[in-house]
Amino acid sequence: MNAPISAKRKLKSKKFCVRLGFMKIVVEASDPGHAVQQARRQLALELPRHWDMIYSAQPGRFQVEPLEG
């Protein structure tokens, strides 16, 4: 029986600490690129006045560190 794609991604997800300037957030993602996408979404929800800066930032501006655990 095949699991849905979202379930497969959940099985392979890890925690990452993602930093953009002074903002920092912990997300679950399958890889660093996906962690940046997740961080953009969460930061934009938490800081709606900064959504334009969050989505216009180049991927290289995000510092992504895997967390142990």
N, C-alpha and C positions, 0 to 999 in steps of 0.2 A: 504494500500500500504506500503510495507516494504522499508525502506531507506537502501542504501548501508552501509556496515560496516564502511567505512571511514566517512560517514555522521553521523552515530551513535556515533562514537568516538569523532567527532567534537562537537556534542551536549553535551557530558559529560566532555569535556576537561576543565581544569583549568590551570592557570598560576603557574609555579614553578620557583623559583630561584635555580639554581644548581651550586655548587661550587666544583672545583677540584683544590686543591692547590691555586695558585694565579689567576686561571682562573674562571670567573663567567659568567653565561649566563642565560637568561630567556627563558623558553620554554613553549609550551602548550602541556599538556598531560592529560591522564585520571587518572593516579595515580603516586606515587613517582617512582616506578620501570620503568614505561614507560617514565617518565621524565629523568631518567638516560640514557635510550636508545636514546632519542631525543637529549640530551646534548652531548653524544658521537658523534653522527652524525654531529651535527652543529659545535662542537669544532674541529673535524677532518677536516671539510671543511674550517674553518677559520684559522686553524693552522696546515697545512699539514705536517710540519716538526716534529710535536709532535704526529702524529697519533698513533705511536707504543706505546707511554706512555699512551695515552688516552684510547686505546682499551685494554691494558694489566692491567689497574688499576682495583682493586677489587671494586665491587659495594659499599662496606662500606667506601671507600675513598671519595665518592661523598656526599656532604652535600646538602640535598634537603629540601627547605622550601617553603610551599605554600604561594602564594601572594594573598592578598585580592583584590577584584575588580571584 
